[in-house]
């Protein structure tokens, strides 16, 4: 399904509906180690495969919870095209975030987005709430369920942010 994120009237028709799914993306041990170093959270549960195999309740290393959450940005960018009138959208935060199940190192994850709510915030802006579920391939229980908010700001052509080199869309 392709929706126009800048069209409030059209968006209203999709409230409560799934608006898309990202591709599957594995998170390898190297990515986990890099995340741990960048966030200065060096933890054997995530970064020491030998220790985790012998002592972890999961029998292997797992992806950091915040790393899984951060991957939602890439997932939503796969799911949603820029709106036709969108100058930009801002990450407005979360109303609710739950880490439901661990993600084993190397396991593919994907995002499933459902449009939950739209709130007017002025003539050219509105707040969009997307329920994002991060699934783990082969697991019944999702890794993350979150209500994620975006402020969408519409504008004239010259106000719209440019496409960046290397962007997936």
C-alpha positions as CSV (number, residue, x, y, z in Angstrom):
1,X,0.0,0.0,0.0
2,X,1.3,3.4,-0.8
3,X,-0.1,6.3,1.2
4,X,0.7,10.0,0.9
5,X,1.9,11.0,4.3
6,X,1.2,14.7,3.6
7,X,-2.5,14.2,2.7
8,X,-4.5,14.4,5.9
9,X,-7.8,13.6,4.2
10,X,-6.4,10.5,2.6
11,X,-4.7,9.4,5.8
12,X,-8.0,9.5,7.7
13,X,-9.2,6.6,5.5
14,X,-6.3,4.4,6.7
15,X,-6.6,4.9,10.5
16,X,-6.5,1.4,12.1
17,X,-5.1,-0.2,9.0
18,X,-1.7,-1.7,8.3
19,X,0.2,0.7,6.0
20,X,3.2,-1.5,5.2
21,X,5.9,-3.9,6.1
22,X,9.7,-3.4,5.7
23,X,12.0,-6.0,4.3
24,X,13.7,-8.5,6.7
25,X,17.1,-7.2,8.0
26,X,19.5,-9.4,10.1
27,X,21.5,-7.7,12.8
28,X,25.0,-9.4,12.8
29,X,27.4,-9.6,15.8
30,X,29.6,-6.9,14.3
31,X,26.7,-4.5,14.2
32,X,25.9,-5.4,17.9
33,X,29.5,-4.8,18.9
34,X,29.6,-1.4,17.1
35,X,26.4,-0.3,18.8
36,X,27.7,-1.4,22.2
37,X,30.9,0.6,21.7
38,X,29.1,3.7,20.3
39,X,26.7,3.8,23.3
40,X,29.5,2.8,25.8
41,X,27.4,-0.1,26.9
42,X,29.9,-2.9,26.7
43,X,27.9,-5.9,28.0
44,X,28.8,-9.7,27.6
45,X,25.1,-10.5,27.1
46,X,25.4,-8.7,23.8
47,X,29.1,-8.6,22.9
48,X,30.7,-11.9,24.1
49,X,29.4,-14.9,22.2
50,X,31.5,-17.4,24.3
51,X,30.1,-16.0,27.5
52,X,26.6,-15.8,26.2
53,X,26.7,-19.4,24.9
54,X,27.8,-20.7,28.3
55,X,25.9,-18.4,30.7
56,X,23.1,-16.4,29.0
57,X,19.5,-17.5,29.4
58,X,19.3,-17.2,25.6
59,X,22.3,-19.4,24.8
60,X,23.8,-16.7,22.5
61,X,24.3,-13.0,22.2
62,X,21.2,-10.8,21.7
63,X,20.7,-7.4,20.0
64,X,20.5,-4.4,22.4
65,X,16.9,-3.3,22.9
66,X,17.7,0.3,22.0
67,X,19.4,-1.0,18.9
68,X,16.3,-2.8,17.8
69,X,14.3,0.4,18.4
70,X,16.8,2.4,16.4
71,X,16.4,0.1,13.4
72,X,12.8,1.3,13.2
73,X,14.0,4.4,11.4
74,X,15.3,2.4,8.5
75,X,12.1,0.3,8.5
76,X,9.7,3.3,8.4
77,X,11.8,4.8,5.6
78,X,11.2,1.6,3.6
79,X,7.5,1.6,4.4
80,X,6.6,5.3,3.8
81,X,7.5,7.4,0.8
82,X,7.9,11.1,1.4
83,X,4.5,12.9,1.2
84,X,3.8,14.9,-2.0
85,X,3.5,18.1,0.0
86,X,5.8,17.2,2.9
87,X,8.5,19.7,3.7
88,X,9.8,17.4,6.4
89,X,8.7,15.1,9.2
90,X,10.2,15.2,12.7
91,X,10.5,12.3,15.1
92,X,8.2,13.4,17.9
93,X,8.9,10.5,20.3
94,X,6.9,7.7,21.6
95,X,3.6,7.3,23.6
96,X,4.4,3.7,24.4
97,X,7.3,1.4,23.9
98,X,7.5,-2.3,25.0
99,X,10.4,-4.6,24.5
100,X,8.6,-7.9,24.2
101,X,11.2,-10.5,23.3
102,X,15.0,-10.6,22.7
103,X,16.4,-10.6,19.1
104,X,19.1,-13.3,18.8
105,X,22.3,-12.1,17.0
106,X,21.9,-12.7,13.3
107,X,18.1,-13.0,13.4
108,X,16.2,-11.1,10.7
109,X,13.8,-8.4,11.9
110,X,11.2,-6.4,10.1
111,X,8.8,-3.6,10.9
112,X,5.0,-3.7,10.5
113,X,3.4,-0.2,10.6
114,X,-0.3,0.5,11.4
115,X,-1.7,4.0,11.2
116,X,-3.2,4.7,14.7
117,X,-4.1,8.4,14.9
118,X,-3.8,11.8,13.2
119,X,-4.0,15.1,15.2
120,X,-4.2,18.5,13.6
121,X,-1.5,20.9,14.9
122,X,-2.0,23.9,12.6
123,X,-2.8,24.6,8.9
124,X,0.3,22.9,7.5
125,X,1.2,20.4,10.3
126,X,-0.2,17.4,12.0
127,X,0.9,14.7,14.4
128,X,0.8,11.1,13.1
129,X,0.9,8.1,15.4
130,X,2.1,4.9,14.0
131,X,1.9,1.6,15.9
132,X,5.2,-0.1,14.9
133,X,5.7,-3.8,15.6
134,X,9.2,-5.2,15.1
135,X,8.9,-8.9,14.2
136,X,11.6,-11.5,14.5
137,X,11.6,-14.1,11.8
138,X,10.6,-17.5,13.2
139,X,9.3,-16.1,16.5
140,X,5.7,-15.7,17.4
141,X,6.3,-12.9,19.9
142,X,7.4,-9.5,18.5
143,X,10.6,-7.9,19.7
144,X,9.1,-4.4,20.0
145,X,5.7,-2.8,20.0
146,X,5.6,1.0,20.0
147,X,3.3,3.9,19.4
148,X,5.7,6.3,17.4
149,X,4.8,9.9,16.8
150,X,5.8,12.0,13.8
151,X,5.1,15.7,13.3
152,X,4.5,16.1,9.5
153,X,5.0,19.7,8.2
154,X,3.9,20.4,4.7
155,X,5.3,23.2,2.6
156,X,5.9,24.7,-0.8
157,X,8.4,23.1,-3.2
158,X,11.3,25.4,-2.1
159,X,10.7,24.5,1.6
160,X,11.0,20.7,1.1
161,X,14.2,19.0,2.3
162,X,16.4,17.6,-0.5
163,X,17.0,14.0,-1.3
164,X,20.3,12.9,0.2
165,X,22.9,10.9,-1.7
166,X,22.9,7.3,-0.7
167,X,19.2,7.4,0.5
168,X,17.2,4.3,-0.2
169,X,14.4,6.2,-1.8
